[in-house]
Amino acid sequence: MAQGVGSAGRQASAQRRVPSQERSRERVERMLAAASALIAGNGSDALRMSEVAERAGVPIGSLYQFFPDKSALIRALAERYTQESRACIAAALAEVSDTDGLCRAFSELVDTYYGLFLAEPVMRDIWSGTQADKALRALELADSRANADMLVAALKRVKPRADMAALEASALLLWQMGEATMRLAISVPREEGDRLVAAYKRMALRELAG
C-alpha cells in the first residue's frame, strides 16, 4: 500500500517544478498563501492565476514555473493538508494498545478532522470538489490507503489473531466512509452535519470494537 501512496504523490507533483533554493521556496510559500487566502474568500472555482500572482507579489511567469495551471496549485494545497492530517493520525494511533484506547483515539480523530473541515474554508472547498478532479481523487485514495495502513497497525496490536485481509478491508472502508461523511456533513446545515458525523462514529466504533 505504501508504494501506491508514493506513486500517486509523484503523479500529482509531476506537473510542477520543485523549488530547490531558499528564495524559491519562500516564493512558493507566498504563492500558496495567496491562493489559500483567495480560495477562503471566493472559493476555488473563482480562483484566477493572475490574482494569485498579484497577491503573492510575483510575476505571473514565476507562478506558472511552479504551478502550470490552477489544478496544480490546488493539488499542492491538498497535498499539504494531507501531510498534516497524516502526521496527526500517526501520532494519535502510535500508542494504542487496547480496544478502549483505539476507540478513544479514533473518536478524537474524527472530531478533530470534522473540526478542521468546519474551521478551514480552503480545506473544505478543496475536498468538497474532489470528485471533479482525477488527480485529487487519486490523492484522496492514496491518503485513505496510507491512513488505513496506520489503522491496521493499531488493530494488529489490539487484535493480533484477527484475519489480516479482513482488517485491511475494514480499515480502508472506514477511512473512505469517513471522507464521504465529511463531504456530506459540510454540505448540509450544521446540526444535520453534526448528526451525520455522530452516526458515522457510532458505526465505526462498533466495527473497531467488534
C-alpha positions as CSV (number, residue, x, y, z in Angstrom):
1,M,0.0,0.0,0.0
2,A,2.8,2.4,0.8
3,Q,4.0,2.1,-2.8
4,G,0.6,3.3,-4.1
5,V,0.9,6.4,-2.0
6,G,4.3,7.2,-3.4
7,S,3.2,6.7,-7.0
8,A,0.2,8.9,-6.5
9,G,2.3,11.6,-4.9
10,R,4.7,11.6,-7.8
11,Q,1.9,11.8,-10.3
12,A,0.3,14.7,-8.5
13,S,3.6,16.5,-8.3
14,A,5.0,15.8,-11.8
15,Q,3.2,18.7,-13.3
16,R,5.0,21.4,-11.3
17,R,8.6,22.4,-10.7
18,V,10.0,21.7,-7.2
19,P,11.8,24.7,-5.6
20,S,15.4,23.9,-4.8
21,Q,16.7,27.2,-3.4
22,E,15.6,29.0,-0.2
23,R,14.5,32.1,-2.2
24,S,12.4,29.9,-4.5
25,R,10.8,28.0,-1.5
26,E,9.9,31.3,0.1
27,R,8.3,32.5,-3.2
28,V,6.3,29.3,-3.5
29,E,5.1,29.7,0.1
30,R,3.8,33.2,-0.8
31,M,2.0,31.8,-3.8
32,L,0.4,29.0,-1.7
33,A,-0.6,31.5,1.0
34,A,-2.1,33.8,-1.6
35,A,-4.0,31.0,-3.2
36,S,-5.3,29.9,0.2
37,A,-6.5,33.3,1.1
38,L,-8.3,33.8,-2.3
39,I,-10.0,30.4,-2.0
40,A,-11.1,31.2,1.5
41,G,-12.7,34.4,0.3
42,N,-14.2,33.3,-3.0
43,G,-13.9,29.5,-3.4
44,S,-11.6,27.5,-5.7
45,D,-13.9,27.9,-8.8
46,A,-13.3,31.7,-8.8
47,L,-9.5,31.4,-8.3
48,R,-7.5,33.2,-11.0
49,M,-3.8,32.7,-11.6
50,S,-3.3,36.4,-12.2
51,E,-4.9,37.2,-8.9
52,V,-2.6,34.7,-7.1
53,A,0.5,36.2,-8.7
54,E,-0.7,39.8,-7.8
55,R,-1.4,38.9,-4.2
56,A,1.8,37.0,-3.8
57,G,3.8,39.8,-5.4
58,V,5.4,37.7,-8.0
59,P,5.5,37.8,-11.8
60,I,2.8,35.7,-13.5
61,G,5.6,33.8,-15.3
62,S,7.2,32.8,-12.0
63,L,3.8,31.4,-10.8
64,Y,3.5,29.3,-13.9
65,Q,7.0,28.0,-13.5
66,F,6.0,26.2,-10.3
67,F,2.3,25.8,-11.0
68,P,1.4,25.3,-14.7
69,D,-2.3,25.7,-14.0
70,K,-4.9,26.2,-11.3
71,S,-5.3,22.5,-10.8
72,A,-1.6,22.1,-9.9
73,L,-1.9,24.9,-7.4
74,I,-5.0,23.4,-5.7
75,R,-3.4,20.0,-5.6
76,A,-0.3,21.4,-3.9
77,L,-2.6,22.8,-1.2
78,A,-4.4,19.5,-0.9
79,E,-1.1,17.6,-0.6
80,R,-0.1,20.0,2.3
81,Y,-3.3,19.3,4.2
82,T,-2.9,15.6,3.5
83,Q,0.6,15.5,5.0
84,E,-0.6,17.5,8.1
85,S,-3.5,15.2,8.7
86,R,-1.4,12.1,8.2
87,A,1.1,13.2,10.9
88,C,-1.8,13.9,13.3
89,I,-3.3,10.4,12.7
90,A,0.1,8.7,13.1
91,A,0.6,10.5,16.4
92,A,-2.9,9.6,17.7
93,L,-2.6,5.9,16.8
94,A,1.1,5.3,17.7
95,E,0.5,4.5,21.4
96,V,-2.8,2.5,21.0
97,S,-2.5,-0.9,22.8
98,D,-6.1,-1.9,23.6
99,T,-9.6,-1.7,22.2
100,D,-10.7,1.2,24.5
101,G,-7.6,3.2,23.6
102,L,-8.2,2.5,19.9
103,C,-11.8,3.6,20.0
104,R,-11.0,6.7,22.0
105,A,-8.2,7.7,19.7
106,F,-10.4,7.1,16.6
107,S,-13.3,9.1,18.0
108,E,-11.0,12.0,18.8
109,L,-9.5,11.9,15.3
110,V,-13.0,12.1,13.8
111,D,-13.8,15.1,15.9
112,T,-10.5,16.8,15.1
113,Y,-11.0,16.1,11.3
114,Y,-14.5,17.4,11.3
115,G,-13.4,20.5,13.3
116,L,-10.7,21.2,10.6
117,F,-13.3,20.9,7.8
118,L,-15.5,23.4,9.6
119,A,-12.7,25.8,10.5
120,E,-10.7,25.7,7.3
121,P,-12.7,27.0,4.3
122,V,-9.8,26.1,2.0
123,M,-9.7,22.5,3.1
124,R,-13.5,22.3,2.9
125,D,-13.6,23.8,-0.6
126,I,-10.8,21.6,-2.0
127,W,-12.2,18.3,-0.7
128,S,-15.8,19.0,-1.4
129,G,-14.8,19.2,-5.1
130,T,-12.5,16.2,-5.0
131,Q,-14.7,14.1,-7.3
132,A,-14.3,16.6,-10.2
133,D,-10.5,16.3,-10.3
134,K,-9.0,12.9,-11.2
135,A,-5.6,13.7,-9.6
136,L,-7.4,14.8,-6.4
137,R,-9.4,11.6,-6.4
138,A,-6.1,9.6,-6.7
139,L,-4.6,11.7,-3.9
140,E,-7.6,11.0,-1.7
141,L,-7.5,7.3,-2.3
142,A,-3.7,7.1,-1.7
143,D,-4.3,9.1,1.5
144,S,-7.0,6.7,2.6
145,R,-4.8,3.7,2.0
146,A,-1.9,5.3,4.0
147,N,-4.3,6.1,6.9
148,A,-5.8,2.6,6.7
149,D,-2.3,1.2,7.0
150,M,-1.8,3.1,10.2
151,L,-5.2,1.9,11.5
152,V,-4.3,-1.7,10.5
153,A,-1.1,-1.5,12.5
154,A,-3.1,-0.4,15.6
155,L,-5.7,-3.1,15.0
156,K,-2.9,-5.7,14.8
157,R,-1.7,-4.7,18.3
158,V,-5.3,-4.8,19.6
159,K,-6.4,-8.0,17.8
160,P,-3.2,-10.0,17.0
161,R,-5.1,-13.1,16.0
162,A,-7.6,-11.4,13.6
163,D,-7.7,-12.1,9.9
164,M,-5.3,-9.7,8.2
165,A,-7.3,-9.4,5.0
166,A,-10.4,-8.6,6.9
167,L,-8.6,-5.9,9.0
168,E,-7.3,-4.3,5.9
169,A,-10.7,-4.2,4.2
170,S,-12.4,-2.8,7.3
171,A,-9.7,-0.1,7.8
172,L,-9.9,1.1,4.2
173,L,-13.7,1.2,4.2
174,L,-13.7,3.1,7.5
175,W,-11.4,5.8,6.1
176,Q,-13.3,6.1,2.8
177,M,-16.6,6.3,4.6
178,G,-15.1,8.9,6.8
179,E,-14.1,11.0,3.9
180,A,-17.5,10.7,2.3
181,T,-19.2,11.5,5.6
182,M,-17.1,14.7,6.0
183,R,-18.0,15.9,2.5
184,L,-21.7,15.2,3.2
185,A,-21.6,16.8,6.6
186,I,-20.2,20.1,5.4
187,S,-22.7,20.3,2.5
188,V,-25.8,20.3,4.8
189,P,-26.9,22.5,7.7
190,R,-24.6,22.3,10.7
191,E,-27.0,20.5,13.0
192,E,-27.6,17.8,10.4
193,G,-23.9,17.6,9.7
194,D,-23.2,17.0,13.4
195,R,-25.8,14.2,13.5
196,L,-24.2,12.6,10.4
197,V,-20.7,12.6,11.9
198,A,-22.1,11.2,15.2
199,A,-23.8,8.4,13.3
200,Y,-20.6,7.6,11.4
201,K,-18.7,7.5,14.7
202,R,-21.2,5.0,16.2
203,M,-20.9,2.7,13.2
204,A,-17.1,3.0,13.0
205,L,-16.6,2.3,16.7
206,R,-18.8,-0.7,16.6
207,E,-16.7,-2.1,13.8
208,L,-13.4,-1.3,15.7
209,A,-14.7,-2.8,19.0
210,G,-16.2,-5.9,17.4
